[in-house]
Amino acid sequence: MHAPTTPVAPTLQRRIGLWTAIAVVIGSTIGSGIFRSPAGIADKLPGPLPMLMVWVVGGVFALCGALTMAEVASALPQTGGIYVFVRDGWGRLPAFLLGWGQLVMIRAASLGAIAITFSEYFHRVIGVDPVAPEHVLQVRLGAALAILLTGTFNILGVRLGALVTNLTVLAKYGGLLFIVFIAFALGMPRTGGHYTPAMPTGSFTVTAFGLALVSTLWAFDGWADLSYAAGEVKDPQRILPRALIGGTLLVCAIYLAANLAYLAVMPIEEIRTSKLVAADVAQKLLGPGGVVFVAVTVMLSTFGTLNASLFTTPRIFFAMADDRLFFPAVAKVHPKFETPWVAIALTAGLGALFVLLRSFEQLADAFVTAFLPFYALAVAAIFRLRKQPGYSPSFRVPGYPVVPLLFVGSVIYLLGNGFINPESRWMTVSVFGVLLAGVPVYYLTVGRRSVR
C-alpha cells in the first residue's frame, strides 16, 4: 500500500512574458490622468512652457523611480513588489503601514477615481449627462460595477486578465497616437500652434508648480505596479528591468506628445477651462464623430487600467497575509484558476464601496498624497539593500546614488509643499493621520509577536 500523500497547496505561477509585462506597466499608468489632468495643470501654470515643463519633470520623476525599482525588483522578484522592498529595506512596521494605507485608503481611492471616469464617459456615449445631479448615483453604481467586473476577470485566471490588459493597451495607446497625429496633421496647419508666448507673466510660481506636479503624478502613477506581480513574471531578472524602464519611457513619450498636440489645436486659456481636453481637440478637428472616438478611447483606457490594477495590487495583500501581517485566508490561491482570489475580491469590494461614497477629486488627491511616502521608502530601500549580504541584482541603476536621491528629494518637496500650502494642508494632514493610525493597530495585532 502506498502512504497517503498530502495535497500540495496551489501556488502562483510564473506566466507573464516581456510584452505582457510592458503592457501591464502601460496599462496601469495610462488611465484617466492624461485626459482629465491637463485642465487643472494649465489652470495652475497658464503658460505653454510651464505646462510642458511640469509634464517633463513628472516623467523624469517616474523614470528615476522606475530605474531604481528595476534594480531592486531584479534582486527581489517576489510577489508584493513595493511591499517586499519596504519590508526588506526598512522592516515589518513600515511594510505593515504600506499595506494598511492600501487597505483603508490608497488602492480603493485609486480604483474609484479611475472607475468614475470610465462610468462618466460610458454614460456620455449612451446619451446620459453624467454631471447632472440626478445621475450622480447612477454614474457611481456604473463605476462600482466596472470594478467588480474587472476583479472577476482577474479571479478567473492570469491569462484572461493579461489578455484584457494587452487588448486595452493597444486600443488606448493607439487612440492617443491618433489624437496626436490629427492634431499635427489637421490642427497645426490651421492654427500654427499655440506655443507663444512661452511663459506669460504670472504663469509660474514654485508653489503652483508643486501643486501641478501632484496632478501630473496622478497621471504617471502605475509605473511601479508590475512589481506587485513580480512573483509571476518569467525570467524576472531579465524581464522586470526591461519592462519597468521600457514601459515608463513609452508612457513619458506619449504624454509629452499629447500635451504638445493639445497646444497645437487649443490656446492655453482654452485648455485650462477644458475638463475633457482630448474630446474638445477631436471635436474641433473631426466634429461630433471625434468626440465619440475620444469617449470610446477613454472608456477603453480606464477599463484597461482598472483591469491592470486589479491584476497587480491585490498581490500586496496576498504577500502580507503570506508574511502573517494580515488575515491568513487572504493568501489563498484558487485551486482551479491559480489566482489570489481572496485578495482580488477584497480589493475590488473595497474599491466598489469607496466609489459609492467619494467624488473623483477626493479620491485622486487622497491617493497621490497617501502613496508618495511609500514610493519614497521603496526607492530609498536601495541604499540599505546594497549593504546586505546576498543582494545580487541583474541590473544596476545608472547614476547611482543621484537617481534615487532625486526621486526621494522630489517626494520630500511635494509632501512639504502639501503641508505648507493652505489649499492642500488639511487634506495632507488628514491623510497622514489615517496612515499613522496604523501604528497602534500594528502593535495591538500582528506586531505583538514581533516585540515579545
Contacts in CASP RR format, 6 or more apart in sequence:
PFRMAT RR
TARGET T0000
AUTHOR 0000-0000-0000
METHOD contacts of the structure
MODEL  1
MHAPTTPVAPTLQRRIGLWTAIAVVIGSTIGSGIFRSPAGIADKLPGPLP
MLMVWVVGGVFALCGALTMAEVASALPQTGGIYVFVRDGWGRLPAFLLGW
GQLVMIRAASLGAIAITFSEYFHRVIGVDPVAPEHVLQVRLGAALAILLT
GTFNILGVRLGALVTNLTVLAKYGGLLFIVFIAFALGMPRTGGHYTPAMP
TGSFTVTAFGLALVSTLWAFDGWADLSYAAGEVKDPQRILPRALIGGTLL
VCAIYLAANLAYLAVMPIEEIRTSKLVAADVAQKLLGPGGVVFVAVTVML
STFGTLNASLFTTPRIFFAMADDRLFFPAVAKVHPKFETPWVAIALTAGL
GALFVLLRSFEQLADAFVTAFLPFYALAVAAIFRLRKQPGYSPSFRVPGY
PVVPLLFVGSVIYLLGNGFINPESRWMTVSVFGVLLAGVPVYYLTVGRRS
VR
9 333 0 8 1.000
10 333 0 8 1.000
10 334 0 8 1.000
10 335 0 8 1.000
10 338 0 8 1.000
11 333 0 8 1.000
11 338 0 8 1.000
12 79 0 8 1.000
12 231 0 8 1.000
12 232 0 8 1.000
12 318 0 8 1.000
12 333 0 8 1.000
12 338 0 8 1.000
12 339 0 8 1.000
12 340 0 8 1.000
13 158 0 8 1.000
13 232 0 8 1.000
13 338 0 8 1.000
14 231 0 8 1.000
14 232 0 8 1.000
14 233 0 8 1.000
14 234 0 8 1.000
14 236 0 8 1.000
15 158 0 8 1.000
15 159 0 8 1.000
15 162 0 8 1.000
15 232 0 8 1.000
15 234 0 8 1.000
16 24 0 8 1.000
16 158 0 8 1.000
16 162 0 8 1.000
16 229 0 8 1.000
16 232 0 8 1.000
16 233 0 8 1.000
16 234 0 8 1.000
16 239 0 8 1.000
17 233 0 8 1.000
17 234 0 8 1.000
17 235 0 8 1.000
17 239 0 8 1.000
18 239 0 8 1.000
18 242 0 8 1.000
18 243 0 8 1.000
19 166 0 8 1.000
20 162 0 8 1.000
20 165 0 8 1.000
20 166 0 8 1.000
21 226 0 8 1.000
21 233 0 8 1.000
21 239 0 8 1.000
21 240 0 8 1.000
21 242 0 8 1.000
21 243 0 8 1.000
22 242 0 8 1.000
22 243 0 8 1.000
22 246 0 8 1.000
22 247 0 8 1.000
22 250 0 8 1.000
23 162 0 8 1.000
23 165 0 8 1.000
23 166 0 8 1.000
23 169 0 8 1.000
23 308 0 8 1.000
24 162 0 8 1.000
24 165 0 8 1.000
24 225 0 8 1.000
24 226 0 8 1.000
24 229 0 8 1.000
24 243 0 8 1.000
24 308 0 8 1.000
24 311 0 8 1.000
24 312 0 8 1.000
25 222 0 8 1.000
25 223 0 8 1.000
25 225 0 8 1.000
25 226 0 8 1.000
25 243 0 8 1.000
25 244 0 8 1.000
25 246 0 8 1.000
25 247 0 8 1.000
25 248 0 8 1.000
25 251 0 8 1.000
26 169 0 8 1.000
26 172 0 8 1.000
26 173 0 8 1.000
26 247 0 8 1.000
26 250 0 8 1.000
26 251 0 8 1.000
27 165 0 8 1.000
27 168 0 8 1.000
27 169 0 8 1.000
27 172 0 8 1.000
27 304 0 8 1.000
27 305 0 8 1.000
27 308 0 8 1.000
28 222 0 8 1.000
28 223 0 8 1.000
28 225 0 8 1.000
28 226 0 8 1.000
28 305 0 8 1.000
28 308 0 8 1.000
28 309 0 8 1.000
28 312 0 8 1.000
29 219 0 8 1.000
29 220 0 8 1.000
29 221 0 8 1.000
29 222 0 8 1.000
29 223 0 8 1.000
29 225 0 8 1.000
29 247 0 8 1.000
29 248 0 8 1.000
29 251 0 8 1.000
29 305 0 8 1.000
30 169 0 8 1.000
30 172 0 8 1.000
30 173 0 8 1.000
30 176 0 8 1.000
30 251 0 8 1.000
30 254 0 8 1.000
30 301 0 8 1.000
30 305 0 8 1.000
31 114 0 8 1.000
31 117 0 8 1.000
31 172 0 8 1.000
31 219 0 8 1.000
31 301 0 8 1.000
31 302 0 8 1.000
31 304 0 8 1.000
31 305 0 8 1.000
32 113 0 8 1.000
32 114 0 8 1.000
32 117 0 8 1.000
32 118 0 8 1.000
32 298 0 8 1.000
32 301 0 8 1.000
32 302 0 8 1.000
32 305 0 8 1.000
33 117 0 8 1.000
33 218 0 8 1.000
33 219 0 8 1.000
34 176 0 8 1.000
34 219 0 8 1.000
34 254 0 8 1.000
34 255 0 8 1.000
34 258 0 8 1.000
34 278 0 8 1.000
35 117 0 8 1.000
35 276 0 8 1.000
35 277 0 8 1.000
35 278 0 8 1.000
35 279 0 8 1.000
35 294 0 8 1.000
35 298 0 8 1.000
35 301 0 8 1.000
36 117 0 8 1.000
36 275 0 8 1.000
36 276 0 8 1.000
36 360 0 8 1.000
37 215 0 8 1.000
37 216 0 8 1.000
37 218 0 8 1.000
37 219 0 8 1.000
38 51 0 8 1.000
38 259 0 8 1.000
38 262 0 8 1.000
38 271 0 8 1.000
38 274 0 8 1.000
38 277 0 8 1.000
39 271 0 8 1.000
39 272 0 8 1.000
39 273 0 8 1.000
39 274 0 8 1.000
39 275 0 8 1.000
39 277 0 8 1.000
40 212 0 8 1.000
40 215 0 8 1.000
40 272 0 8 1.000
41 51 0 8 1.000
41 54 0 8 1.000
41 55 0 8 1.000
41 212 0 8 1.000
41 215 0 8 1.000
41 216 0 8 1.000
42 51 0 8 1.000
42 268 0 8 1.000
42 271 0 8 1.000
42 272 0 8 1.000
43 272 0 8 1.000
43 273 0 8 1.000
44 208 0 8 1.000
44 209 0 8 1.000
44 211 0 8 1.000
44 212 0 8 1.000
44 215 0 8 1.000
45 51 0 8 1.000
45 53 0 8 1.000
45 54 0 8 1.000
45 203 0 8 1.000
45 204 0 8 1.000
45 208 0 8 1.000
45 209 0 8 1.000
45 212 0 8 1.000
46 200 0 8 1.000
46 202 0 8 1.000
46 203 0 8 1.000
46 268 0 8 1.000
46 269 0 8 1.000
46 272 0 8 1.000
47 197 0 8 1.000
47 198 0 8 1.000
47 199 0 8 1.000
47 200 0 8 1.000
47 203 0 8 1.000
47 204 0 8 1.000
47 268 0 8 1.000
48 194 0 8 1.000
48 195 0 8 1.000
48 196 0 8 1.000
48 197 0 8 1.000
48 198 0 8 1.000
48 199 0 8 1.000
48 263 0 8 1.000
48 268 0 8 1.000
49 198 0 8 1.000
49 199 0 8 1.000
49 203 0 8 1.000
50 199 0 8 1.000
50 203 0 8 1.000
50 204 0 8 1.000
50 209 0 8 1.000
50 212 0 8 1.000
51 259 0 8 1.000
51 263 0 8 1.000
51 268 0 8 1.000
51 271 0 8 1.000
52 256 0 8 1.000
52 259 0 8 1.000
52 260 0 8 1.000
52 263 0 8 1.000
53 209 0 8 1.000
54 209 0 8 1.000
54 210 0 8 1.000
54 212 0 8 1.000
54 213 0 8 1.000
54 216 0 8 1.000
55 216 0 8 1.000
55 255 0 8 1.000
55 256 0 8 1.000
55 259 0 8 1.000
56 256 0 8 1.000
57 213 0 8 1.000
57 216 0 8 1.000
58 213 0 8 1.000
58 216 0 8 1.000
58 217 0 8 1.000
58 220 0 8 1.000
59 216 0 8 1.000
59 220 0 8 1.000
59 248 0 8 1.000
59 252 0 8 1.000
59 255 0 8 1.000
60 406 0 8 1.000
61 213 0 8 1.000
61 217 0 8 1.000
61 220 0 8 1.000
61 406 0 8 1.000
61 407 0 8 1.000
61 410 0 8 1.000
62 217 0 8 1.000
62 220 0 8 1.000
62 223 0 8 1.000
62 248 0 8 1.000
62 251 0 8 1.000
62 252 0 8 1.000
63 245 0 8 1.000
63 248 0 8 1.000
63 249 0 8 1.000
63 252 0 8 1.000
64 379 0 8 1.000
64 403 0 8 1.000
64 404 0 8 1.000
64 406 0 8 1.000
64 407 0 8 1.000
64 410 0 8 1.000
65 223 0 8 1.000
65 224 0 8 1.000
65 375 0 8 1.000
65 379 0 8 1.000
65 403 0 8 1.000
65 404 0 8 1.000
65 407 0 8 1.000
66 223 0 8 1.000
66 224 0 8 1.000
66 244 0 8 1.000
66 245 0 8 1.000
66 247 0 8 1.000
66 248 0 8 1.000
67 245 0 8 1.000
67 397 0 8 1.000
67 398 0 8 1.000
67 403 0 8 1.000
68 379 0 8 1.000
68 382 0 8 1.000
68 397 0 8 1.000
68 403 0 8 1.000
68 404 0 8 1.000
68 407 0 8 1.000
69 82 0 8 1.000
69 85 0 8 1.000
69 224 0 8 1.000
69 227 0 8 1.000
69 244 0 8 1.000
69 378 0 8 1.000
69 379 0 8 1.000
70 240 0 8 1.000
70 241 0 8 1.000
70 244 0 8 1.000
70 245 0 8 1.000
70 395 0 8 1.000
70 397 0 8 1.000
71 241 0 8 1.000
71 382 0 8 1.000
71 393 0 8 1.000
71 395 0 8 1.000
71 396 0 8 1.000
71 397 0 8 1.000
72 85 0 8 1.000
72 378 0 8 1.000
72 381 0 8 1.000
72 382 0 8 1.000
72 385 0 8 1.000
72 393 0 8 1.000
73 81 0 8 1.000
73 85 0 8 1.000
73 226 0 8 1.000
73 227 0 8 1.000
73 230 0 8 1.000
73 236 0 8 1.000
73 240 0 8 1.000
73 241 0 8 1.000
73 244 0 8 1.000
74 236 0 8 1.000
74 237 0 8 1.000
74 240 0 8 1.000
74 241 0 8 1.000
74 393 0 8 1.000
74 394 0 8 1.000
74 395 0 8 1.000
75 385 0 8 1.000
75 391 0 8 1.000
75 392 0 8 1.000
75 393 0 8 1.000
75 394 0 8 1.000
76 84 0 8 1.000
76 85 0 8 1.000
76 88 0 8 1.000
76 230 0 8 1.000
76 385 0 8 1.000
77 230 0 8 1.000
77 231 0 8 1.000
77 233 0 8 1.000
77 236 0 8 1.000
77 237 0 8 1.000
77 240 0 8 1.000
78 84 0 8 1.000
78 230 0 8 1.000
78 231 0 8 1.000
78 319 0 8 1.000
79 228 0 8 1.000
79 229 0 8 1.000
79 230 0 8 1.000
79 231 0 8 1.000
79 232 0 8 1.000
79 315 0 8 1.000
79 318 0 8 1.000
79 319 0 8 1.000
79 322 0 8 1.000
80 227 0 8 1.000
80 228 0 8 1.000
80 229 0 8 1.000
80 230 0 8 1.000
80 231 0 8 1.000
80 315 0 8 1.000
80 316 0 8 1.000
80 318 0 8 1.000
80 319 0 8 1.000
81 224 0 8 1.000
81 227 0 8 1.000
81 228 0 8 1.000
81 230 0 8 1.000
81 315 0 8 1.000
81 316 0 8 1.000
81 319 0 8 1.000
82 98 0 8 1.000
82 224 0 8 1.000
82 227 0 8 1.000
82 228 0 8 1.000
82 316 0 8 1.000
82 374 0 8 1.000
82 375 0 8 1.000
82 378 0 8 1.000
83 95 0 8 1.000
83 98 0 8 1.000
83 99 0 8 1.000
83 228 0 8 1.000
83 316 0 8 1.000
83 319 0 8 1.000
83 320 0 8 1.000
84 95 0 8 1.000
84 230 0 8 1.000
84 319 0 8 1.000
85 227 0 8 1.000
85 377 0 8 1.000
85 378 0 8 1.000
85 381 0 8 1.000
85 385 0 8 1.000
86 94 0 8 1.000
86 95 0 8 1.000
86 98 0 8 1.000
86 374 0 8 1.000
86 377 0 8 1.000
86 378 0 8 1.000
86 381 0 8 1.000
87 94 0 8 1.000
87 95 0 8 1.000
87 323 0 8 1.000
88 381 0 8 1.000
88 385 0 8 1.000
88 388 0 8 1.000
89 381 0 8 1.000
89 384 0 8 1.000
89 385 0 8 1.000
90 377 0 8 1.000
90 381 0 8 1.000
90 384 0 8 1.000
92 323 0 8 1.000
92 325 0 8 1.000
92 447 0 8 1.000
92 450 0 8 1.000
93 439 0 8 1.000
93 442 0 8 1.000
93 447 0 8 1.000
94 377 0 8 1.000
95 320 0 8 1.000
95 323 0 8 1.000
95 325 0 8 1.000
96 320 0 8 1.000
96 325 0 8 1.000
96 438 0 8 1.000
96 442 0 8 1.000
96 446 0 8 1.000
96 447 0 8 1.000
97 374 0 8 1.000
97 435 0 8 1.000
97 438 0 8 1.000
97 439 0 8 1.000
97 442 0 8 1.000
98 316 0 8 1.000
98 374 0 8 1.000
98 377 0 8 1.000
99 316 0 8 1.000
99 317 0 8 1.000
99 320 0 8 1.000
99 325 0 8 1.000
99 326 0 8 1.000
100 435 0 8 1.000
100 438 0 8 1.000
100 441 0 8 1.000
100 442 0 8 1.000
101 370 0 8 1.000
101 434 0 8 1.000
101 435 0 8 1.000
101 438 0 8 1.000
102 313 0 8 1.000
102 316 0 8 1.000
102 317 0 8 1.000
103 317 0 8 1.000
103 350 0 8 1.000
104 434 0 8 1.000
105 366 0 8 1.000
105 367 0 8 1.000
105 370 0 8 1.000
105 431 0 8 1.000
105 434 0 8 1.000
105 435 0 8 1.000
106 366 0 8 1.000
106 367 0 8 1.000
106 370 0 8 1.000
106 371 0 8 1.000
107 309 0 8 1.000
107 313 0 8 1.000
107 316 0 8 1.000
107 347 0 8 1.000
107 350 0 8 1.000
107 351 0 8 1.000
108 347 0 8 1.000
108 350 0 8 1.000
108 351 0 8 1.000
108 353 0 8 1.000
108 354 0 8 1.000
108 355 0 8 1.000
109 354 0 8 1.000
109 358 0 8 1.000
109 362 0 8 1.000
109 363 0 8 1.000
109 364 0 8 1.000
109 366 0 8 1.000
109 367 0 8 1.000
109 370 0 8 1.000
110 221 0 8 1.000
110 309 0 8 1.000
110 363 0 8 1.000
110 367 0 8 1.000
111 147 0 8 1.000
111 306 0 8 1.000
111 309 0 8 1.000
111 310 0 8 1.000
111 347 0 8 1.000
111 348 0 8 1.000
111 351 0 8 1.000
111 354 0 8 1.000
111 355 0 8 1.000
112 143 0 8 1.000
112 147 0 8 1.000
112 351 0 8 1.000
112 354 0 8 1.000
112 355 0 8 1.000
112 358 0 8 1.000
112 363 0 8 1.000
113 218 0 8 1.000
113 360 0 8 1.000
113 363 0 8 1.000
113 364 0 8 1.000
113 367 0 8 1.000
114 302 0 8 1.000
114 305 0 8 1.000
114 306 0 8 1.000
114 309 0 8 1.000
115 142 0 8 1.000
115 143 0 8 1.000
115 144 0 8 1.000
115 146 0 8 1.000
115 147 0 8 1.000
115 302 0 8 1.000
115 306 0 8 1.000
115 351 0 8 1.000
115 355 0 8 1.000
116 139 0 8 1.000
116 140 0 8 1.000
116 143 0 8 1.000
116 355 0 8 1.000
116 359 0 8 1.000
116 360 0 8 1.000
116 363 0 8 1.000
117 298 0 8 1.000
117 302 0 8 1.000
117 360 0 8 1.000
118 143 0 8 1.000
118 146 0 8 1.000
118 298 0 8 1.000
118 299 0 8 1.000
118 302 0 8 1.000
118 303 0 8 1.000
118 306 0 8 1.000
119 130 0 8 1.000
119 139 0 8 1.000
119 140 0 8 1.000
119 142 0 8 1.000
119 143 0 8 1.000
119 146 0 8 1.000
120 130 0 8 1.000
120 131 0 8 1.000
120 139 0 8 1.000
121 130 0 8 1.000
121 295 0 8 1.000
121 296 0 8 1.000
121 298 0 8 1.000
121 299 0 8 1.000
121 302 0 8 1.000
122 142 0 8 1.000
122 299 0 8 1.000
123 129 0 8 1.000
123 130 0 8 1.000
123 135 0 8 1.000
123 138 0 8 1.000
123 139 0 8 1.000
124 130 0 8 1.000
124 295 0 8 1.000
125 292 0 8 1.000
125 295 0 8 1.000
125 296 0 8 1.000
125 299 0 8 1.000
128 135 0 8 1.000
128 138 0 8 1.000
129 135 0 8 1.000
130 139 0 8 1.000
140 355 0 8 1.000
140 356 0 8 1.000
141 356 0 8 1.000
143 355 0 8 1.000
144 351 0 8 1.000
144 352 0 8 1.000
144 353 0 8 1.000
144 355 0 8 1.000
144 356 0 8 1.000
145 352 0 8 1.000
146 303 0 8 1.000
146 306 0 8 1.000
147 306 0 8 1.000
147 310 0 8 1.000
147 348 0 8 1.000
147 349 0 8 1.000
147 351 0 8 1.000
147 352 0 8 1.000
147 355 0 8 1.000
148 348 0 8 1.000
148 349 0 8 1.000
148 352 0 8 1.000
150 164 0 8 1.000
150 303 0 8 1.000
150 304 0 8 1.000
150 306 0 8 1.000
150 307 0 8 1.000
150 310 0 8 1.000
150 348 0 8 1.000
151 307 0 8 1.000
151 310 0 8 1.000
151 344 0 8 1.000
151 345 0 8 1.000
151 347 0 8 1.000
151 348 0 8 1.000
152 348 0 8 1.000
153 160 0 8 1.000
153 161 0 8 1.000
153 164 0 8 1.000
153 307 0 8 1.000
153 310 0 8 1.000
154 160 0 8 1.000
154 161 0 8 1.000
154 307 0 8 1.000
154 310 0 8 1.000
154 311 0 8 1.000
154 314 0 8 1.000
154 339 0 8 1.000
154 344 0 8 1.000
155 334 0 8 1.000
155 337 0 8 1.000
155 339 0 8 1.000
155 341 0 8 1.000
155 344 0 8 1.000
155 345 0 8 1.000
156 337 0 8 1.000
156 339 0 8 1.000
157 337 0 8 1.000
157 338 0 8 1.000
157 339 0 8 1.000
158 232 0 8 1.000
158 311 0 8 1.000
158 338 0 8 1.000
158 339 0 8 1.000
161 307 0 8 1.000
161 311 0 8 1.000
162 311 0 8 1.000
164 304 0 8 1.000
164 307 0 8 1.000
165 304 0 8 1.000
165 307 0 8 1.000
165 308 0 8 1.000
165 311 0 8 1.000
168 300 0 8 1.000
168 301 0 8 1.000
168 303 0 8 1.000
168 304 0 8 1.000
168 307 0 8 1.000
169 304 0 8 1.000
171 297 0 8 1.000
171 300 0 8 1.000
171 301 0 8 1.000
172 297 0 8 1.000
172 300 0 8 1.000
172 301 0 8 1.000
172 304 0 8 1.000
173 250 0 8 1.000
173 254 0 8 1.000
175 293 0 8 1.000
175 297 0 8 1.000
176 254 0 8 1.000
176 257 0 8 1.000
176 258 0 8 1.000
176 297 0 8 1.000
177 254 0 8 1.000
178 293 0 8 1.000
179 258 0 8 1.000
179 261 0 8 1.000
179 278 0 8 1.000
179 281 0 8 1.000
179 282 0 8 1.000
179 294 0 8 1.000
179 297 0 8 1.000
180 254 0 8 1.000
180 257 0 8 1.000
180 258 0 8 1.000
180 260 0 8 1.000
180 261 0 8 1.000
182 282 0 8 1.000
182 285 0 8 1.000
182 286 0 8 1.000
183 261 0 8 1.000
183 262 0 8 1.000
183 264 0 8 1.000
183 265 0 8 1.000
183 281 0 8 1.000
183 285 0 8 1.000
184 261 0 8 1.000
184 264 0 8 1.000
186 285 0 8 1.000
187 193 0 8 1.000
187 264 0 8 1.000
187 265 0 8 1.000
187 284 0 8 1.000
187 285 0 8 1.000
188 264 0 8 1.000
188 265 0 8 1.000
191 264 0 8 1.000
191 265 0 8 1.000
192 264 0 8 1.000
193 263 0 8 1.000
193 264 0 8 1.000
193 265 0 8 1.000
194 263 0 8 1.000
194 264 0 8 1.000
194 265 0 8 1.000
194 266 0 8 1.000
194 267 0 8 1.000
194 268 0 8 1.000
195 263 0 8 1.000
207 417 0 8 1.000
207 420 0 8 1.000
207 421 0 8 1.000
210 413 0 8 1.000
210 414 0 8 1.000
210 417 0 8 1.000
211 417 0 8 1.000
211 418 0 8 1.000
211 421 0 8 1.000
211 423 0 8 1.000
211 424 0 8 1.000
213 414 0 8 1.000
214 365 0 8 1.000
214 368 0 8 1.000
214 369 0 8 1.000
214 414 0 8 1.000
214 418 0 8 1.000
214 424 0 8 1.000
217 368 0 8 1.000
217 372 0 8 1.000
217 414 0 8 1.000
218 364 0 8 1.000
218 367 0 8 1.000
218 368 0 8 1.000
219 255 0 8 1.000
220 251 0 8 1.000
220 255 0 8 1.000
221 367 0 8 1.000
221 368 0 8 1.000
221 371 0 8 1.000
222 309 0 8 1.000
223 244 0 8 1.000
223 247 0 8 1.000
223 248 0 8 1.000
223 251 0 8 1.000
224 244 0 8 1.000
224 375 0 8 1.000
224 378 0 8 1.000
225 308 0 8 1.000
225 309 0 8 1.000
225 312 0 8 1.000
225 313 0 8 1.000
226 233 0 8 1.000
226 240 0 8 1.000
226 243 0 8 1.000
226 244 0 8 1.000
226 312 0 8 1.000
227 240 0 8 1.000
227 244 0 8 1.000
228 312 0 8 1.000
228 313 0 8 1.000
228 314 0 8 1.000
228 315 0 8 1.000
228 316 0 8 1.000
229 311 0 8 1.000
229 312 0 8 1.000
229 315 0 8 1.000
230 236 0 8 1.000
230 240 0 8 1.000
231 315 0 8 1.000
233 239 0 8 1.000
233 240 0 8 1.000
233 243 0 8 1.000
237 393 0 8 1.000
237 394 0 8 1.000
237 395 0 8 1.000
238 394 0 8 1.000
241 394 0 8 1.000
241 395 0 8 1.000
258 278 0 8 1.000
261 281 0 8 1.000
262 271 0 8 1.000
262 277 0 8 1.000
262 278 0 8 1.000
262 281 0 8 1.000
263 271 0 8 1.000
265 281 0 8 1.000
265 284 0 8 1.000
265 285 0 8 1.000
266 274 0 8 1.000
266 277 0 8 1.000
266 280 0 8 1.000
266 281 0 8 1.000
266 284 0 8 1.000
270 280 0 8 1.000
271 277 0 8 1.000
274 280 0 8 1.000
276 294 0 8 1.000
278 294 0 8 1.000
278 297 0 8 1.000
278 298 0 8 1.000
279 290 0 8 1.000
279 291 0 8 1.000
279 294 0 8 1.000
279 295 0 8 1.000
279 298 0 8 1.000
281 294 0 8 1.000
282 289 0 8 1.000
282 290 0 8 1.000
282 291 0 8 1.000
282 293 0 8 1.000
282 294 0 8 1.000
283 289 0 8 1.000
283 290 0 8 1.000
283 291 0 8 1.000
286 293 0 8 1.000
310 344 0 8 1.000
310 347 0 8 1.000
310 348 0 8 1.000
313 347 0 8 1.000
314 340 0 8 1.000
314 343 0 8 1.000
314 344 0 8 1.000
314 346 0 8 1.000
314 347 0 8 1.000
315 340 0 8 1.000
315 343 0 8 1.000
316 343 0 8 1.000
317 326 0 8 1.000
317 330 0 8 1.000
317 340 0 8 1.000
317 343 0 8 1.000
317 346 0 8 1.000
317 347 0 8 1.000
318 330 0 8 1.000
318 331 0 8 1.000
318 340 0 8 1.000
318 343 0 8 1.000
320 326 0 8 1.000
320 330 0 8 1.000
321 327 0 8 1.000
321 328 0 8 1.000
321 329 0 8 1.000
321 330 0 8 1.000
321 331 0 8 1.000
321 343 0 8 1.000
322 331 0 8 1.000
324 446 0 8 1.000
324 449 0 8 1.000
325 446 0 8 1.000
326 446 0 8 1.000
329 342 0 8 1.000
330 340 0 8 1.000
330 342 0 8 1.000
330 343 0 8 1.000
330 346 0 8 1.000
331 340 0 8 1.000
331 342 0 8 1.000
331 343 0 8 1.000
332 340 0 8 1.000
332 341 0 8 1.000
332 342 0 8 1.000
333 339 0 8 1.000
333 340 0 8 1.000
333 341 0 8 1.000
334 340 0 8 1.000
334 341 0 8 1.000
354 363 0 8 1.000
355 363 0 8 1.000
365 424 0 8 1.000
365 427 0 8 1.000
366 427 0 8 1.000
366 431 0 8 1.000
369 415 0 8 1.000
369 418 0 8 1.000
369 424 0 8 1.000
369 427 0 8 1.000
369 428 0 8 1.000
369 431 0 8 1.000
370 431 0 8 1.000
370 434 0 8 1.000
370 435 0 8 1.000
372 411 0 8 1.000
372 414 0 8 1.000
372 415 0 8 1.000
373 411 0 8 1.000
373 415 0 8 1.000
373 435 0 8 1.000
375 407 0 8 1.000
375 411 0 8 1.000
376 407 0 8 1.000
376 408 0 8 1.000
376 409 0 8 1.000
376 411 0 8 1.000
376 412 0 8 1.000
379 404 0 8 1.000
379 407 0 8 1.000
379 408 0 8 1.000
380 404 0 8 1.000
380 408 0 8 1.000
382 397 0 8 1.000
382 400 0 8 1.000
382 404 0 8 1.000
383 401 0 8 1.000
383 404 0 8 1.000
385 391 0 8 1.000
397 403 0 8 1.000
397 404 0 8 1.000
415 428 0 8 1.000
417 424 0 8 1.000
418 424 0 8 1.000
418 425 0 8 1.000
418 428 0 8 1.000
419 425 0 8 1.000
419 428 0 8 1.000
419 429 0 8 1.000
443 451 0 8 1.000
END
